[in-house]
Amino acid sequence: MYTDMEQWIDVRRAVLAEGMSKRAACRRFGLHWDTLKRILAHSSPPGYLRKQAAQRAVIAPWLRRLKELVEGNADLPRKQRYTVKRMWQVLRVEGFAGGYTTVKDAVRELRKQAPQEVFMPLVQRPGEAQVDFGHAVGL
């Protein structure tokens, strides 16, 4: 399976460097003629970038409350934690008019921003070790 960039490069190499005909390239790579012309005109695929961040008008007033729910979840035992659907229901009871997907996306972003615990593996070469004797108080 091709990624867009790999296919772009392969098509350009076949036509421009190896001399494959445009018609043969369309057949081999399964491309429309206009798509082939676009690939040959540009050295890399055009990317899509938003000029500004998407507006989150519906969820914006509720982000603080949603953050409280997400942070409160961390303190609860695993079986008692709120699901995203339950958080959405709580917000709906409190007056939120948006949809489930809006809440789900916001919770995903909040969880990404939360600091996560990091563990570093402790590895020694054979014949070496790390020892912690602790504090021998009162001996």
C-alpha positions as CSV (number, residue, x, y, z in Angstrom):
1,M,0.0,0.0,0.0
2,Y,1.4,3.4,-1.0
3,T,1.5,6.5,1.1
4,D,0.7,9.6,-0.9
5,M,4.3,10.8,-0.9
6,E,5.7,7.4,-2.0
7,Q,3.3,7.2,-4.9
8,W,4.0,10.8,-5.9
9,I,7.7,10.0,-6.0
10,D,7.3,6.8,-7.9
11,V,5.1,8.4,-10.5
12,R,7.4,11.3,-11.0
13,R,10.5,8.9,-11.3
14,A,8.7,6.7,-13.8
15,V,7.7,9.5,-16.1
16,L,10.4,12.1,-15.7
17,A,13.5,9.9,-15.1
18,E,12.7,6.5,-16.7
19,G,10.9,7.9,-19.7
20,M,7.5,6.1,-19.2
21,S,4.7,7.6,-21.3
22,K,2.1,9.5,-19.5
23,R,-0.6,7.2,-20.8
24,A,1.3,4.2,-19.5
25,A,1.8,5.9,-16.1
26,C,-2.0,6.5,-15.8
27,R,-2.7,2.9,-16.5
28,R,0.1,1.5,-14.3
29,F,-0.7,3.7,-11.2
30,G,-4.4,3.9,-11.8
31,L,-4.5,7.7,-12.0
32,H,-6.7,10.1,-13.8
33,W,-5.0,12.2,-16.5
34,D,-5.5,15.5,-14.6
35,T,-4.1,13.9,-11.4
36,L,-1.0,12.8,-13.4
37,K,-0.6,16.4,-14.7
38,R,-0.8,17.7,-11.2
39,I,1.8,15.2,-10.0
40,L,4.2,16.2,-12.8
41,A,3.7,19.9,-12.2
42,H,4.6,19.8,-8.5
43,S,7.6,18.2,-6.8
44,S,5.6,17.3,-3.6
45,P,2.0,16.7,-2.9
46,P,0.1,19.9,-1.8
47,G,-0.7,19.8,1.9
48,Y,-3.7,21.1,3.7
49,L,-3.2,23.6,6.5
50,R,-5.9,25.5,8.3
51,K,-5.2,29.2,8.4
52,Q,-6.6,29.4,11.9
53,A,-7.8,26.9,14.5
54,A,-11.3,25.7,14.2
55,Q,-13.8,27.5,16.4
56,R,-15.2,25.5,19.3
57,A,-18.0,27.8,20.2
58,V,-20.4,25.1,21.5
59,I,-17.9,23.4,23.9
60,A,-15.9,26.5,24.9
61,P,-18.1,27.6,27.8
62,W,-18.1,24.0,29.2
63,L,-14.4,23.2,29.0
64,R,-13.7,24.1,32.6
65,R,-16.5,21.8,33.8
66,L,-15.3,19.1,31.5
67,K,-11.8,19.4,32.8
68,E,-13.1,19.0,36.4
69,L,-14.8,15.8,35.4
70,V,-11.7,14.4,33.7
71,E,-9.5,15.3,36.6
72,G,-12.0,14.0,39.1
73,N,-12.0,10.7,37.2
74,A,-8.3,10.1,37.9
75,D,-9.0,9.9,41.7
76,L,-11.8,7.3,41.3
77,P,-11.3,3.6,41.3
78,R,-11.2,2.2,37.7
79,K,-14.7,0.7,37.8
80,Q,-16.3,3.9,39.1
81,R,-14.8,6.3,36.6
82,Y,-17.0,8.2,34.2
83,T,-17.0,7.2,30.6
84,V,-17.1,10.0,28.0
85,K,-20.7,9.2,27.3
86,R,-21.5,9.7,31.0
87,M,-19.6,13.0,31.1
88,W,-21.7,14.1,28.1
89,Q,-24.9,13.1,29.9
90,V,-23.8,15.1,33.0
91,L,-23.1,18.2,30.8
92,R,-26.5,17.7,29.1
93,V,-28.3,17.7,32.5
94,E,-26.4,20.9,33.3
95,G,-27.6,22.6,30.1
96,F,-25.0,21.7,27.4
97,A,-26.7,21.6,24.0
98,G,-23.8,20.0,21.9
99,G,-23.4,16.5,20.7
100,Y,-21.5,13.5,22.0
101,T,-18.7,13.8,19.4
102,T,-17.9,17.3,20.5
103,V,-17.5,16.2,24.1
104,K,-15.5,13.1,23.0
105,D,-13.0,15.3,21.0
106,A,-12.6,17.7,23.8
107,V,-11.9,15.0,26.4
108,R,-9.3,13.5,24.0
109,E,-7.5,16.9,23.9
110,L,-7.7,17.3,27.7
111,R,-6.3,13.9,28.2
112,K,-3.4,14.6,25.9
113,Q,-2.6,17.8,27.8
114,A,-2.5,16.0,31.2
115,P,0.9,15.2,32.5
116,Q,1.7,11.5,32.3
117,E,4.0,9.4,34.6
118,V,7.2,8.4,32.9
119,F,9.2,5.3,33.9
120,M,12.8,4.8,32.9
121,P,14.0,1.2,32.6
122,L,16.9,0.4,34.8
123,V,19.5,-1.6,32.8
124,Q,22.9,-2.7,33.8
125,R,25.6,-4.6,31.9
126,P,26.2,-8.2,33.0
127,G,28.4,-8.2,36.2
128,E,27.2,-4.8,37.3
129,A,24.4,-3.9,39.7
130,Q,22.9,-0.9,41.4
131,V,22.2,-1.3,45.1
132,D,20.4,0.9,47.6
133,F,21.3,-0.1,51.2
134,G,19.0,2.6,52.6
135,H,19.7,4.4,55.8
136,A,20.9,2.4,58.8
137,V,19.6,4.6,61.5
138,G,20.3,3.6,65.1
139,L,22.7,0.8,64.5
